[in-house]
């Protein structure tokens, strides 16, 4: 789907914009951006499923990977809230660890879905 590719391009552009902001603002934008990427991937997979281009097993795996991402995202949101309330390098580092885990989970979802989406074009 060209839509999935254009979303990936948008993600890259937004990452450049995010890199120019302060820590909390960048972190917040990163959380929003990652969520929209997750939503776009699962929406694309859902559309392909409705079209009969994604099997039950592929759907189940995408949902499983999506849940892993959602949990990691929620943990990153909590870590950012803690940093914003209390400050401190330890809380900033805790957010960074949570953000890396979230990024890894999103990468796993994208890596799984990308070949499926590309084959459906």
C-alpha positions in Angstrom: 0.0 0.0 0.0 1.3 3.4 -1.0 -0.4 4.8 2.1 1.9 2.8 4.4 5.0 4.0 2.6 3.8 7.7 2.7 3.2 7.3 6.4 6.8 6.0 6.9 8.1 9.1 5.0 6.0 11.3 7.2 7.4 9.6 10.3 11.0 10.4 9.1 10.1 14.0 8.5 8.5 14.4 11.9 11.5 12.8 13.6 13.6 15.6 12.1 11.2 18.2 13.5 11.1 16.5 16.9 14.9 16.6 17.2 14.8 20.4 17.3 12.7 20.7 20.4 13.4 20.5 24.2 13.5 17.1 26.0 9.9 16.9 27.3 8.5 18.3 24.1 10.5 15.9 22.0 9.6 13.0 24.2 5.9 13.9 23.9 6.1 14.3 20.2 7.9 11.0 19.9 5.1 9.3 21.9 2.5 10.8 19.7 4.3 10.0 16.5 5.0 6.4 17.5 1.3 5.9 18.4 0.2 7.2 15.0 2.7 4.9 13.3 1.3 1.9 15.3 -2.2 2.9 14.5 -1.4 3.3 10.8 0.2 -0.1 10.6 -2.6 -1.9 12.4 -5.2 0.0 10.4 -3.5 -1.1 7.2 -3.3 -4.7 8.4 -7.0 -4.5 9.3 -8.0 -3.2 5.9 -5.9 -6.0 4.2 -7.6 -8.5 6.5 -11.0 -7.3 5.4 -9.9 -7.6 1.8 -8.8 -11.2 2.4 -5.1 -10.4 2.0 -4.1 -11.2 5.6 -4.7 -14.6 7.1 -6.1 -15.3 10.6 -2.6 -16.2 11.8 -1.1 -13.0 10.4 -3.9 -11.0 12.0 -3.3 -12.7 15.4 0.5 -12.0 15.2 0.0 -8.4 14.3 -2.4 -8.0 17.2 0.1 -9.7 19.5 2.9 -7.4 18.4 0.5 -4.4 18.7 -0.2 -5.3 22.3 3.5 -5.5 23.1 3.9 -2.1 21.6 0.9 -0.7 23.5 2.2 -1.9 26.8 5.7 -0.4 26.1 4.0 2.9 25.0 2.0 3.1 28.2 5.2 2.5 30.2 7.0 5.3 28.3 4.0 7.7 28.9 4.2 6.9 32.6 7.9 7.4 32.7 7.6 10.8 31.0 4.9 11.9 33.4 7.2 10.9 36.3 10.0 12.9 34.8 7.8 15.9 34.3 6.5 15.8 37.8 9.7 15.1 39.6 12.5 16.0 37.2 16.0 14.6 37.7 18.4 12.7 35.6 17.3 9.3 37.0 13.8 9.9 35.8 15.0 11.2 32.4 17.1 8.1 32.0 14.1 5.9 33.0 12.1 7.5 30.3 14.9 6.9 27.8 15.0 3.2 28.7 11.2 3.0 28.3 11.3 4.9 25.0 13.9 2.5 23.6 11.7 -0.5 24.6 8.8 1.2 22.9 10.8 1.8 19.8 12.0 -1.8 19.7 8.4 -3.0 20.0 7.2 -0.6 17.2 10.1 -1.8 15.0 9.1 -5.4 15.5 5.5 -4.6 14.5 6.7 -2.7 11.4 9.2 -5.4 10.5 6.4 -8.0 10.7 3.8 -6.0 8.8 5.9 -4.4 6.1 6.4 -7.5 3.9 2.7 -8.3 4.2 1.6 -4.8 3.2 4.1 -4.7 0.3 3.0 -8.0 -1.1 -0.6 -6.8 -1.1 0.2 -3.9 -3.5 
